[in-house]
């Protein structure tokens, strides 16, 4: 077991030579110390876990060295050609259910602020006399937006209720029935 640990440490040390010199001088000892620490933790889990760890770490060193060489050749924009795993879309991610509600509240706040700004602008005279009191103007757009949102919400709710009722009653199975000629 000790010989395997020494062999993997030697292999890792040689794999670190794949990195550019400036990177290896800056981070090499730290990477080696971290490898030793993780290897000691993995050694207690058994030979299979240690073997998997060594293969993964060696592959990580090779990929990291390739990435650093690309970075030195060009700029970070070179990696736009080779997307990494942390930038890929995950299908299991879902927005919270409160997101549409909060977005609607924000939209209403923006529309209200625009209406108030337009009301202030209309209340100012075009001449240069001193500005007097600003009188409020009632908004006509905001109630229309609220009524529109309520209408589409109600229409969606009615559509969902119809589909739910059809699913529960089994109406959708009628198209699977066949009529045999007599």
C-alpha angles and dihedrals in degrees: 000000000000091000090054091051092050091047093051091047091052090047091050092048091052091046089055087065087071089073119089113270096247091052093045092050091049101043107012099097092044091050091049093049091049091049091053091049095049091043091055090052092047094047090069091059095062143266095290093053090047092050092050090048093052093048092048093047093047091049089048091052092051092048092045092049091051090049092051092049090051090048091052092047095052134351135284088277088074087076091064084080091054109042116203127223096257093062097050121108117254117214094205092066114104131180115245115261091245093062097090090047093051092045090052091050091050091048091050090050092051092048090048092050091050091050092049091049091051090048091053091048092050092049094058115089119233093233125082101248116127114284114255129197117320112234119211119246121207115243120236099181099059097059089048091053092047092048091047092051091047091050094051091044091052092046091051091047091051091048091050091048091052093050091046092051091048091051092049094047096048096236090139089066092065092085090059093062118096127209115217118212116246 
